[in-house]
Every structure is written in C-alpha cells, then in structure tokens.
Amino acid sequence: MSLTLGRSFNRNYQLRLPFGDGFYNIGLFYNTKSPFLLFSVDSDISSSNLKHSSKINMFKNIESSRFVETFLNLHNYKSHNLDIINQFKEIKPDYSNDINFILNENLILSKIQIEDNTFLDQLILYGLTLSSYNTEIIFLIAERQNIVSKLRKKIVRTSAIQIATSGAIGMIDEYFEELKKSQKILDKFPPDKILKFNEEEEESKNGWCW
C-alpha cells in the first residue's frame, strides 16, 4: 500500500518498525501548514503466512479504535488559543503491564514566536504494542500540533494506524469484551452506592441490641 505526495501534503517521514520476522515501512504524509496527515505502508516480511494474515487499519477518528477505547485515555480541550481533539494522554493505569512503548519521537517542524511566547509546530509519534504479542502488533499514533499564526491558535489532531495479526486482534477483542463486562457491573453497582450500602449495614449492626 503506497501513496504519493499530492497538493495537500508537502512532507513525508519514514519509519521502519520490526514486525514478526521482518519489518513494516510506514510513511507519514503531512503538510507544514495543516494538522492533517495520511499513512503509507509497505512490508518487508519473509513469512508469507504472517504477511497475509496481518490486517491494517487506519483511524482518522482514533476513538473508533478498540485498542484506544480499551487501553488509552485521551485528552480534549478547547479555548481561545487551543483546539485539541483526541490527544493521546496516557495508558490506562489498569493496563500499564499489558501495553508497551516501542517508539516515542518528536519532530519539531518550526518555532513560531507570538509576542513573548514561543510555540512549537510539531509531529509527535507514539508506537505501542501488546506485551503478550509484542512482535505481532504495531499501534502507531501520530499527533499533529499545528500553529495557525493568523488566529494565534494551536490545533491538535491525532490519527493512528494499526498493523496486527489475527492472534493479536483476538487478544484485543478479549480485553475489550472484559472491559465492557466490567463497565456493565459498575453501571449496575456504582462504587458510591456500594459504599453507602456498606455504611448503612455497618450502622445497622452497631445499632442492634442483643
């Protein structure tokens, strides 16, 4: 899967990431004056079975990814000079041992001076994988922080690409279903109600006379 630079993009950044017994070459197409980007993917893998069993998904809205919904917390914020949508915040604490970083890079494209403040126009990359399938899944997050000088505003947009074997996707699905079950239990028995019930039960016991 390959792309060529069009009018909307004037830069291409290349990554070579290990996968199985080989590598995936991932290109990021972006514009120095725009927050949007696209991916290109080429494989360099010896095993034809692994190559053909791998699935590639790209996400302009990373909230629609099961990987993100299950394992990550996102950040959204709007103000006069900030417009942030679905910025990667952190790995959820409950999954700190299940998810590993394989990449964290920051490309500073330019420094923009607005009055006494310096703002960075940049591309930030986070590469994540499953601990149990660390050579069979790449989840690459590309965060574009674009400065619009005329508006004195920073716009932050995030895209992602997932390359994974069927085994790794099956594991993500298991984590996802377990999360949904836990959420249903919490919806039915919220912690504050359980605490209140326990406190009332304790008061009842303390007030009982034999």
BAMI-455762 format. One line per 4 residues: their letters; for each residue x, y, z of N, C-alpha, C, O. Coordinates in steps of 0.02 Angstrom, whole numbers, m for minus. Layout:
N
a = X:Y:Z:X:Y:Z:X:Y:Z:X:Y:Z; ...
This chain:
210
mslt = 43:m60:0:0:0:0:45:62:0:82:72:48; 42:102:m52:86:160:m56:48:221:m80:m3:215:m114; 73:279:m62:42:342:m81:96:388:m108:155:381:m91; 77:435:m149:122:486:m173:99:553:m147:40:563:m134
lgrs = 145:599:m141:128:665:m116:82:702:m164:95:705:m224; 27:728:m138:m19:768:m178:m14:840:m157:31:860:m121; m62:880:m181:m60:951:m165:m72:965:m91:m49:1016:m65; m106:919:m58:m123:930:13:m64:916:59:m65:935:118
fnrn = m11:882:34:44:861:77:110:881:44:119:874:m16; 157:906:85:222:925:59:281:896:98:338:916:87; 267:849:143:319:816:181:303:741:188:245:722:189; 355:701:194:347:629:205:400:606:254:460:614:241
yqlr = 379:576:309:426:550:359:419:474:360:364:447:364; 476:438:358:476:366:352:498:332:417:545:355:450; 464:278:434:482:237:492:490:165:469:456:142:424; 536:129:501:545:58:488:540:22:555:584:27:597
lpfg = 485:m15:564:470:m45:629:468:m121:623:440:m148:576; 499:m156:672:500:m230:670:431:m260:678:389:m235:717; 420:m315:641:356:m350:645:370:m423:625:391:m437:570; 357:m469:672:370:m539:659:443:m551:642:487:m531:680
dgfy = 455:m582:583:524:m596:562:550:m543:514:600:m553:480; 515:m486:510:536:m434:463:519:m365:488:524:m350:547; 498:m322:441:484:m252:457:425:m227:417:407:m254:365; 394:m173:444:347:m133:405:376:m63:397:399:m33:445
nigl = 375:m39:335:397:29:321:334:73:318:292:65:274; 330:120:364:271:163:370:291:235:353:337:263:382; 254:263:306:266:333:287:211:377:314:153:357:315; 229:437:336:180:486:358:182:546:313:234:580:308
fynt = 127:559:279:121:616:234:84:672:270:30:662:298; 114:731:271:83:787:306:101:853:272:143:854:226; 70:906:294:83:972:268:108:1017:324:82:1014:380; 157:1057:311:185:1101:363:136:1154:386:146:1186:437
kspf = 82:1164:347:33:1216:365:m36:1186:378:m86:1222:375; m39:1122:394:m103:1089:405:m96:1037:460:m42:1009:469; m150:1024:498:m146:974:552:m160:903:528:m156:857:568; m177:894:464:m198:828:441:m141:789:410:m92:818:385
llfs = m147:722:412:m95:679:383:m124:614:359:m181:596:375; m84:577:320:m102:511:295:m43:463:305:14:485:314; m58:398:302:m7:347:310:3:309:244:m43:304:203; 63:284:233:76:235:181:111:176:214:147:184:263
vdsd = 100:116:187:127:55:219:156:9:165:124:m5:115; 217:m15:178:248:m67:137:280:m118:184:310:m99:234; 273:m182:168:300:m234:211:365:m262:184:377:m264:124; 407:m285:230:469:m319:214:474:m379:261:515:m380:307
isss = 431:m429:248:424:m486:292:436:m551:253:409:m560:199; 477:m596:281:494:m658:247:437:m707:246:424:m739:194; 401:m714:302:347:m763:307:285:m739:270:254:m689:288; 267:m775:217:208:m757:178:144:m766:219:96:m729:211
nlkh = 144:m817:263:85:m829:306:73:m770:352:16:m747:360; 127:m745:383:121:m688:429:100:m626:391:59:m587:415; 127:m617:332:110:m558:291:37:m558:271:3:m507:276; 12:m616:250:m57:m619:226:m108:m621:283:m167:m605:273
sski = m86:m642:342:m132:m645:399:m136:m579:437:m177:m570:481; m92:m532:419:m91:m467:453:m144:m420:424:m156:m420:363; m176:m382:467:m227:m334:446:m205:m263:463:m175:m251:515; m220:m218:417:m200:m148:426:m263:m105:431:m306:m107:387
nmfk = m268:m65:484:m324:m19:493:m298:50:507:m252:59:548; m327:100:474:m308:169:486:m368:206:518:m425:194:500; m353:250:564:m405:284:603:m394:360:600:m345:386:628; m440:395:567:m440:468:572:m472:489:637:m453:539:668
nies = m522:451:659:m553:461:725:m529:403:769:m557:348:766; m479:415:811:m449:360:848:m496:333:903:m484:279:930; m548:371:919:m597:346:967:m632:283:941:m657:243:981; m634:273:875:m668:215:847:m625:152:850:m648:98:832
srfv = m564:158:874:m519:100:881:m531:64:947:m535:95:999; m538:m3:943:m546:m42:1005:m483:m38:1048:m487:m40:1109; m426:m34:1016:m363:m28:1053:m364:35:1096:m348:33:1155; m384:91:1066:m387:154:1103:m441:152:1157:m429:171:1214
etfl = m501:129:1139:m556:127:1187:m539:84:1248:m559:99:1304; m503:30:1235:m487:m17:1289:m429:7:1332:m433:5:1394; m375:28:1301:m312:36:1337:m291:109:1351:m249:120:1395; m318:158:1316:m290:225:1320:m340:277:1346:m401:269:1337
nlhn = m314:329:1377:m353:388:1395:m334:444:1347:m276:454:1331; m385:481:1324:m374:536:1278:m389:603:1311:m421:606:1364; m366:656:1279:m374:723:1306:m407:768:1254:m384:770:1197; m460:804:1274:m494:852:1231:m499:919:1267:m513:921:1327
yksh = m487:972:1230:m490:1038:1262:m499:1092:1209:m471:1089:1155; m540:1142:1226:m549:1199:1182:m547:1264:1221:m578:1270:1274; m510:1312:1194:m508:1379:1223:m496:1428:1166:m500:1410:1108; m482:1490:1184:m472:1541:1133:m413:1525:1088:m415:1538:1028
nldi = m359:1496:1117:m300:1482:1077:m280:1409:1074:m225:1392:1051; m325:1364:1096:m311:1292:1092:m372:1255:1066:m429:1268:1086; m359:1208:1020:m413:1167:993:m385:1095:989:m353:1077:940; m399:1056:1041:m369:989:1048:m424:937:1044:m472:939:1083
inqf = m417:890:999:m464:835:992:m427:769:993:m382:757:953; m446:726:1040:m420:657:1046:m344:653:1049:m313:612:1015; m314:695:1089:m242:692:1101:m226:634:1148:m260:624:1198; m175:595:1131:m154:540:1174:m131:568:1241:m87:611:1244
keik = m161:543:1295:m144:567:1363:m100:517:1399:m47:534:1424; m124:453:1402:m87:403:1440:m116:334:1427:m171:326:1401; m77:283:1446:m103:215:1450:m143:210:1515:m120:233:1567; m202:182:1512:m242:174:1572:m203:135:1625:m172:84:1608
pdys = m203:159:1687:m163:126:1740:m175:51:1746:m129:14:1762; m237:29:1734:m252:m43:1740:m216:m85:1688:m211:m146:1696; m191:m53:1635:m159:m91:1580:m86:m73:1572:m56:m85:1520; m55:m45:1624:15:m24:1619:63:m82:1607:116:m72:1579
ndin = 44:m142:1628:86:m200:1616:69:m238:1552:105:m283:1532; 13:m220:1521:m10:m255:1461:10:m220:1397:11:m250:1344; 26:m155:1402:44:m115:1344:114:m87:1351:132:m62:1405; 154:m92:1298:223:m67:1299:234:m14:1245:204:m17:1192
filn = 278:33:1260:300:81:1209:356:50:1167:401:19:1195; 352:57:1101:407:37:1058:436:98:1021:487:93:987; 403:155:1029:425:215:993:397:277:1027:339:278:1049; 438:329:1031:415:395:1053:461:447:1023:517:457:1046
enli = 438:479:969:479:527:933:442:593:927:381:596:923; 481:646:925:453:713:920:490:751:865:550:764:871; 455:769:811:485:807:756:462:879:761:403:894:751; 508:923:777:492:995:780:500:1024:710:555:1026:682
lski = 444:1046:681:444:1071:612:463:1144:609:496:1166:562; 441:1183:659:458:1254:661:443:1282:730:404:1254:768; 475:1338:744:461:1375:805:429:1442:786:456:1479:745; 372:1456:815:335:1516:797:330:1563:857:308:1543:910
qied = 352:1624:847:352:1674:901:289:1717:895:278:1750:844; 249:1716:947:190:1759:951:196:1801:1014:187:1777:1070; 211:1865:1002:225:1912:1057:284:1884:1098:339:1876:1070; 275:1871:1162:331:1847:1203:333:1771:1209:374:1744:1246
ntfl = 288:1737:1174:283:1664:1181:308:1628:1119:298:1651:1062; 342:1571:1130:367:1529:1076:325:1465:1073:319:1430:1123; 297:1450:1015:256:1390:1006:289:1343:956:320:1365:908; 282:1279:969:313:1229:926:261:1199:879:209:1174:901
dqli = 275:1201:815:236:1165:765:270:1098:756:327:1095:734; 236:1043:774:271:980:779:228:919:762:167:923:758; 262:863:752:231:799:741:259:751:794:319:740:798; 214:724:835:234:679:890:209:609:874:151:599:857
lygl = 253:559:881:236:490:864:243:445:925:293:448:961; 192:404:936:193:355:990:181:286:959:132:275:924; 226:239:973:217:171:949:202:125:1009:240:125:1057; 148:87:1005:127:44:1061:117:m28:1037:105:m40:977
tlss = 123:m75:1083:112:m145:1067:85:m181:1127:89:m155:1183; 59:m242:1117:37:m285:1172:96:m323:1200:137:m349:1161; 102:m327:1265:157:m363:1296:159:m436:1274:212:m465:1263; 100:m467:1267:95:m538:1250:102:m552:1175:110:m609:1155
ynte = 98:m499:1134:104:m507:1061:150:m451:1034:134:m419:984; 207:m441:1067:246:m381:1053:276:m379:983:296:m325:960; 281:m435:948:307:m435:879:251:m444:828:264:m452:768; 188:m442:851:132:m456:806:81:m399:803:28:m406:773
iifl = 97:m343:834:53:m285:829:93:m221:836:136:m214:879; 77:m174:792:103:m106:796:43:m59:798:1:m60:753; 38:m19:850:m13:33:852:23:99:854:50:119:906; 23:134:797:60:196:791:13:256:792:m33:262:752
iaer = 24:300:841:m15:362:848:26:420:822:84:429:841; m4:460:778:30:519:751:m10:581:772:m66:592:750; 21:621:813:m12:681:839:18:743:805:78:757:811; m24:779:770:m2:838:733:m22:901:772:m82:915:780
qniv = 28:938:795:16:1002:829:34:1058:781:92:1071:768; m18:1090:754:m9:1141:703:m26:1210:730:m78:1220:762; 18:1258:718:8:1327:741:m20:1369:684:10:1374:631; m79:1399:696:m109:1445:648:m94:1516:672:m128:1543:715
sklr = m42:1545:643:m17:1610:667:m69:1665:663:m75:1705:709; m107:1667:608:m156:1720:599:m210:1719:653:m237:1771:672; m225:1660:678:m277:1653:730:m247:1649:800:m282:1649:850; m179:1645:802:m145:1635:866:m173:1575:903:m191:1578:962
kkiv = m178:1520:866:m210:1460:893:m169:1398:876:m140:1393:822; m166:1351:924:m135:1286:912:m191:1235:901:m237:1229:942; m187:1199:845:m235:1146:830:m201:1079:835:m149:1067:804; m230:1034:875:m201:968:886:m250:915:860:m307:911:883
rtsa = m226:875:812:m266:821:785:m225:757:786:m164:758:778; m258:701:796:m223:637:804:m253:584:758:m313:575:754; m209:548:724:m228:491:683:m188:430:707:m141:437:746; m208:371:683:m172:311:704:m176:258:650:m221:258:607
iqia = m129:212:652:m130:154:608:m115:92:651:m70:93:693; m152:39:639:m142:m25:675:m124:m79:624:m160:m90:576; m68:m113:637:m48:m171:598:m44:m230:646:m6:m227:694; m83:m282:634:m87:m336:684:m106:m402:651:m140:m404:600
tsga = m82:m456:682:m101:m523:661:m170:m539:690:m195:m503:733; m201:m592:665:m267:m612:690:m264:m631:764:m311:m620:801; m207:m660:785:m199:m677:856:m198:m616:900:m230:m616:953; m163:m564:879:m160:m502:919:m228:m468:920:m248:m441:971
igmi = m262:m468:862:m329:m437:860:m377:m475:905:m419:m445:939; m371:m542:907:m413:m582:952:m401:m565:1025:m448:m563:1065; m338:m552:1042:m321:m533:1111:m351:m465:1128:m377:m456:1183; m347:m417:1082:m378:m351:1093:m453:m359:1105:m481:m327:1149
deyf = m485:m401:1064:m557:m413:1071:m574:m442:1140:m625:m424:1170; m531:m486:1165:m543:m515:1232:m538:m462:1286:m580:m459:1330; m487:m420:1282:m480:m365:1330:m541:m318:1325:m567:m296:1376; m563:m304:1264:m619:m259:1253:m683:m286:1283:m719:m250:1317
eelk = m697:m351:1272:m758:m381:1298:m756:m384:1374:m808:m374:1407; m697:m396:1403:m691:m397:1476:m703:m327:1504:m734:m320:1557; m678:m276:1469:m689:m207:1491:m764:m191:1491:m789:m159:1538; m799:m211:1438:m871:m198:1433:m909:m233:1489:m957:m205:1517
ksqk = m889:m294:1506:m921:m329:1561:m911:m292:1627:m957:m284:1666; m850:m268:1637:m834:m231:1699:m874:m166:1702:m898:m147:1756; m881:m132:1645:m919:m70:1644:m993:m82:1659:m1025:m41:1692; m1021:m138:1634:m1091:m154:1648:m1101:m166:1723:m1152:m146:1751
ildk = m1053:m200:1754:m1058:m213:1826:m1055:m147:1865:m1092:m137:1913; m1009:m103:1843:m1003:m38:1877:m1066:5:1868:m1086:41:1913; m1096:0:1808:m1158:37:1796:m1215:12:1841:m1257:50:1863; m1215:m54:1852:m1267:m84:1893:m1255:m74:1967:m1301:m64:2007
fppd = m1191:m78:1985:m1172:m70:2056:m1117:m17:2062:m1059:m35:2072; m1135:48:2057:m1085:101:2062:m1050:99:2130:m1081:83:2181; m984:114:2131:m946:112:2194:m977:154:2250:m974:135:2308; m1006:213:2233:m1034:256:2285:m1095:224:2318:m1107:233:2378
kilk = m1135:185:2278:m1193:152:2306:m1172:93:2350:m1203:80:2402; m1120:57:2328:m1094:1:2367:m1068:26:2434:m1079:m5:2486; m1031:83:2432:m1004:112:2493:m1060:134:2540:m1057:122:2600; m1112:165:2511:m1168:188:2552:m1203:128:2584:m1223:130:2642
fnee = m1211:73:2544:m1243:13:2570:m1203:m17:2628:m1232:m37:2678; m1137:m19:2620:m1094:m47:2672:m1097:m5:2735:m1096:m31:2791; m1100:62:2726:m1103:107:2784:m1169:98:2821:m1171:97:2883; m1224:92:2784:m1290:82:2815:m1293:15:2851:m1322:9:2904
eees = m1261:m36:2819:m1260:m102:2851:m1221:m101:2915:m1239:m134:2964; m1165:m64:2915:m1123:m59:2975:m1160:m22:3030:m1156:m41:3089; m1196:32:3012:m1235:69:3061:m1290:26:3091:m1305:30:3150; m1320:m16:3049:m1372:m61:3072:m1345:m111:3123:m1377:m125:3174
kngw = m1285:m137:3108:m1254:m185:3154:m1237:m152:3220:m1248:m180:3274; m1209:m91:3216:m1189:m56:3276:m1249:m36:3319:m1244:m31:3380; m1306:m26:3286:m1365:m5:3323:m1407:m63:3349:m1458:m52:3383; m1388:m125:3333:m1427:m184:3354:m1412:m203:3427:m1354:m206:3447
cw = m1464:m214:3465:m1455:m232:3535:m1475:m305:3546:m1528:m327:3523; m1431:m342:3581:m1446:m412:3597:m1480:m416:3665:m1496:m470:3688
